[in-house]
Amino acid sequence: MATTQNTLSNQHNIEVPEQDFMRDVVVPRALYIVGRIGLYGLLIGLSLWFIAPLGWMFLTSFMPLEQVGVFPPELIPRVWQPENYSEALQFWDFGTTLRNTLIITIASLIGHVVSSTVVAYGFARFRFPYRDALFLVLLATLMLPFAVLLIPVYIAYNEIGWVNTFWPLIAPAYFGQAFYIFICRQFFMGIPQDLIDAAKIDGAGEFKIFTNIMVPLAKPAIIVIAILSFQTSWNDFLGPLIYLKDESLHTLAIGLYKFQGLPGQGGIYNQQMAASILMVIPVLIVFFIFQKQFIQGANISGLKG
């Protein structure tokens, strides 16, 4: 500290009182360190608070049944029982429901990505009458509750024979989703116009500009859309419950719900937690793999435009 003080005095030919140096340099740095420690402590505490239910569910899935309902609660299993998972699968047609869920999820994901990027590109780069008004109408659809559309949409699907098929759960994805279109449009509007003009000078058409320039640059936003679409379709319960009547078409969400009502399974909470973990794992894996791109895309899409 004394060396730093002498250096400042020699270089600038000024006198730096020791009290002023302590006040202006040491004290603010101490406050900065205390503030950072407090901030990280708060973030760690909130993280543990939000992750606690998942951790409790994971530990319960390995507990013996007689330990699940004890009071006061016990967090660590007395005896680890991994057979809870295999026993849960015996009462739950996991393979069929997993196949159906993957079909719906992957098909919807492709539809959301393709339709949202195409529509967003049109709103971001093309000039046409009432463009902004149409975009506001598109965003206004987000305010419509699902319950308002439930009956008329069901009647329409029933008239064309789509009830008890996967089509009511897949087809809407290919007509765009307002929130996903908004994310992509914000990203496209942040791409410099000079880059597009240079491509046009080189002879590139709109399709080539879209596929070779805009889509690769919008990769973070597209990953955000893909993750949100995957999570929504994977966890969807109400849609399959309404449109899928045959048990051979049921998804994981319905299978998990039915598992609770099976004879003799209503109170076997350790096996129910094991089945819930099996359903949650794919979503967690997808998020952790693309976590960096998801956060980057969410930040950029919210700031640009």
N, C-alpha and C positions, 0 to 999 in steps of 0.2 A: 504494500500500500504506500509506504514511504517512497519507494523507488518510482512508482507511478506518479506520485505527487511531485517529486523532484523533476521528473522528465517533462511534465506539463509546464512547470515553472521555467525550465531552461529553454524549451523550444519557443515559448511565446513571451518570455521575459515578463511574466506576471507572477504574482504571489497567490498561491492557492491556500487559504486558511484550512487547517485540518478539520475544523468543525463543519465548514461548508462542504468539504469533500466527503465527509462521513454522511452528511445529510443528503447530498445530491446523488451519490453513487451507491454507497453501501446499503442505506435504508431502502431505497426503491428496489434494489435487487433482492433484499430479504423479503419485501412484500410480494415481489413477483414469484419467488420460490414458494412462499406460503400459499399464495393464490393458486399456483399450479397444483400443489399438493391437495388443496381443498377441492379443486375442480376434478382431478383424477379420482379422488376418493368418492366424490358424489357420483361420477359416472360408473365407477365400479359397483357402488351400492345399488344404483338403479339397474345395472345389468344383472346383478344377482337377484334382485327383486323380480325382474321380468322372466328370468330363466328358471326360477324356483319351481313353478308348476311343471315344466318339462322335466326337470331333474327328479321331482317327486314321482311323476308318472313312470319314468325310467326305472327308478329304484323299486317302485311298487310292482312292476312287471316281473321282478325276480323274487318277490316275497312269497312265503307260504301263506295260504288263505287266512289262517288263524291270526296272523300278525297284521293284516291289512286294517282291521277295524278297531285296534286296541287304542285305549286312551290312558295316558298321553301318547300321542303318535310316536312311532318309532321310524326313523328315517333309513337306517341301515338294516338290510335283511338279516335275520338270525341265521337262516340257511338259504344260500343262493339256489334258486330253482330255475335254471334255463329251460327246463321242460315245459314251463308255462307257455312258451311260444309254440312248441310242437302240439301241445294239447289244444291250444286256441285254434290252430289251423285245422284240427280234426272236425270242429263244429262249424267252420267257416269255409265256404268254397272260395278260398283266396285266389287260386289260379284263374278261375273264370272271371271273377270281379276285377282282378288285376288286368287281364287282357282287355276287358271292355273299357276300363278306365284309361288304359294306354291308347286305345283306338280313338276315343273321344278327345283326350288331352292333346295328342300329337296332331290330329286333324284340325282341332280348333286353334292350336298354336300356329300352324302353317297359315291358316286362314286369316288370323289376326295380323300376323306379320305382313303378309302380302297385301291385304286390303288396306291396312292402315298406312303403310308406306306409300302406296299408290295414291290414295286420296290425299294424304298429307302433302305429297309433292305437288299435286294440283293446286291445293290451297296456298302453298308457299310460293310457287314460282310462276303460275299462270295468272294473267290478268283477264278477268271477264266480269261482266255486269253483276252487281249484287254479290260479289265474292265474300266480302266481309259480313254482309247480312246473312248469307247462307251458312257461314261458319258459326255465327252466333246462334242460329237455329239448331245447328248440329250440337253445339255445347248445351243448348237448352234441353236436349233430350236426356242429359244426365240428371235432370231434376225430376224426371218421371219415375215414380216408384214402380218396382217390379209388380206389385199387387194390382196396379191399375191396368197393366197390359196382360195380366195372366189369363183372364177369361177369353178376351177376343183372340189372342194369339193361339190359345189352345183350340178354340173353335176352328180357326183357319188351318192349323196343322191337322186337325181331325178330318176336315173336309177333303184334304188332298191325300189322306191316308198315311201321314207321317207319324201318327201316334203309335207307340210301341216299337219305334225304330230309333236309331241314333241321329237321324237327320235333324230333329228339332234342337239338338244340343250342338250340332256341328255347323249347320248351314248359316246361322246368324253371324258366325265369325267371318264369313267371306263377304259380308256386306259392311264391314268396318265397325269399329267401336269408338265412340266419341272421345273417350279419355286417351286411348292409344293414338288416335289421329292427332290430338292436341300435342302429345309428347313429341311425335315425329315432326309435326309442322314447326314447332319451336326450334327443333334442331336444324331443320332444313333452312329456316330463315336466318340462322346464324352462319351459314356457309357463304363466303364472299362471292358476290356476283361476278367479280373479275375472273374467278376460276371457271365459271360456266361460260362466260364470254370467250375465254381462251379456247375452251373445248369446241365451241361453235365455229370459231375461226379455223380450227383444224378439221372441220367438216363433220363433227359429231352431231347426230340428231338427238331428239329428246329422249328416245328410248336408251340410246347408248350413254347419254349423260346421266340418266337415272340409274342404270345398272352398273356402270363402270366408275362413276364419280360419287353420286349422291349416296347410294346404298353403302358402299364401303366406308365413307366418311361418317355415316349415321350408325355405324355398328354399335356404339354404346347405347343409343336410344333403342335400337332394335333388340338388344339384349334385355333392356328393361321391359319392353313389351312382351318378349318371349317368357321371361320369368313370371311376370304378373299373370299372363295368360295360362301358363302351366299351373300356377298355384290356384287360380280361380277354377279351372276345369277339374283339377285333381280333387279339390275339396268340395266341389259342387254337390249339394244334397237335394235341394228343392227341385231342380230341373229333372234329374233322373227319377225322382220320386213321382213326379207328375206324369212324365211321358213314357216311362219304361215299366210295363206291367209284367212281362215275363221274367221269371227269376233268372233265366239264362242271359238276360241283358243287363242285369243289375251291376252297379259300380261298387267300388270299395266303400264309398260313404254309406250306401244303402246296406251293404253287407255288414259293415261295422254296427250300424243301427239295429239290424235284425239279430246280430250276435247277442245283443243285450237281452233280447226277448225270447231266445231259444229256451226250451224246457231244461231246467236245471242250470242255466247259465246266468240267470238274472242277478245273482249275488256273487258270482265268481269274479271279483273285481281285479284280481291279479292277472287273470287271462284276458280280461277286457283291456287292461292297460297294455298288455303285450300286443294285442291286436292294434291298439291305437299307435303304439310305437312303430309297428310295421308300416302303417299308413303315413306316418309323419316323416320317416327316414328319407324317402326319395325327395321330398320338398327341401329338406335341410341340405341334402347332398347337392342339389341343383343350386341352391342359394350360395353355399360356401364355395363352390367351384367358380361361380360368376360374381362373387361378392364385389370385387374391385370394379368390374365393368358396370355392375348395377348401380353402385354409388356414383361412379363417374357420369354415367348416362343420366341419372336422376338430377344431379347437380347442373349439368350443362343444359339439359332440356328445360329446366326451370329458369335459367338465367338468360339464355339466348332468345333473340326475337324481340 
